[in-house]
Structure formats: C-alpha cells, structure tokens
Amino acid sequence: MRTPNTLVVYDVPDDCKRGKIADACLDYGLDRIQFSSFLGALLPTHQQELMLKVKKILGRKAGNIQLFPICADDWAKRKVIDQKPEERE
C-alpha cells in the first residue's frame, strides 16, 4: 500500500496555537508549502494521530484545521507554479 499524500491547511488566529500546530505538522514529517499549509506522506493512522494532536493543541480556541488525503491519481494531476525571486547581480 502506498502512503497517501496528505495536505493539512489551517486558519488559527492565536499565534501560540498556530505555532504549535505548525510544529506538530513538522514533527510528522510534513513540509511547509505555505504559511499555514503542510504537505507530505502520512499513513492513515498517522493522519488520525496528527488530527487528534492538533485538536488537543487548539483546545477551545477558534480555528479551522483541515486534512486532505490525496490519492496517487489526483496527485499526478496536480498543477504547480513555484517561481523563485530573480537573483540580482
């Protein structure tokens, strides 16, 4: 079984909680692709663990955290534009 690609995105107003959620995503080996977006391969059990962990971190504070498993077919169809700033001479 292939490990599914996983996208985690969140909107959490509390700076402290937001930082701890980012740390949790990094602890699970996800890569930051945007300020509050992480991507990587996670087994379904690790997806569940991560969501339980971030729910605990969030506690009763406001926030929206979403995890999307992405199948291999959909992953192959993704479109990416990743431009780096031009270097000045």
NORHUGI-V417306 format. One record per residue. N is the residue number from 0. RES is the residue in one letter. SS is DSSP state (alpha for helix, beta for strand, coil for the rest). Layout:
# NORHUGI-V417306
N,RES,SS ; N,RES,SS
This chain:
# NORHUGI-V417306
0,M,coil ; 1,R,coil ; 2,T,coil ; 3,P,coil ; 4,N,beta ; 5,T,beta ; 6,L,beta ; 7,V,beta ; 8,V,beta ; 9,Y,beta ; 10,D,beta ; 11,V,coil ; 12,P,coil ; 13,D,coil ; 14,D,alpha ; 15,C,alpha ; 16,K,alpha ; 17,R,alpha ; 18,G,alpha ; 19,K,alpha ; 20,I,alpha ; 21,A,alpha ; 22,D,alpha ; 23,A,alpha ; 24,C,alpha ; 25,L,alpha ; 26,D,alpha ; 27,Y,coil ; 28,G,coil ; 29,L,coil ; 30,D,beta ; 31,R,beta ; 32,I,beta ; 33,Q,beta ; 34,F,coil ; 35,S,coil ; 36,S,beta ; 37,F,beta ; 38,L,beta ; 39,G,beta ; 40,A,beta ; 41,L,coil ; 42,L,coil ; 43,P,alpha ; 44,T,alpha ; 45,H,alpha ; 46,Q,alpha ; 47,Q,alpha ; 48,E,alpha ; 49,L,alpha ; 50,M,alpha ; 51,L,alpha ; 52,K,alpha ; 53,V,alpha ; 54,K,alpha ; 55,K,alpha ; 56,I,alpha ; 57,L,alpha ; 58,G,coil ; 59,R,coil ; 60,K,coil ; 61,A,coil ; 62,G,coil ; 63,N,beta ; 64,I,beta ; 65,Q,beta ; 66,L,beta ; 67,F,beta ; 68,P,beta ; 69,I,beta ; 70,C,coil ; 71,A,alpha ; 72,D,alpha ; 73,D,alpha ; 74,W,alpha ; 75,A,alpha ; 76,K,coil ; 77,R,coil ; 78,K,coil ; 79,V,coil ; 80,I,coil ; 81,D,coil ; 82,Q,coil ; 83,K,coil ; 84,P,coil ; 85,E,coil ; 86,E,coil ; 87,R,coil ; 88,E,coil
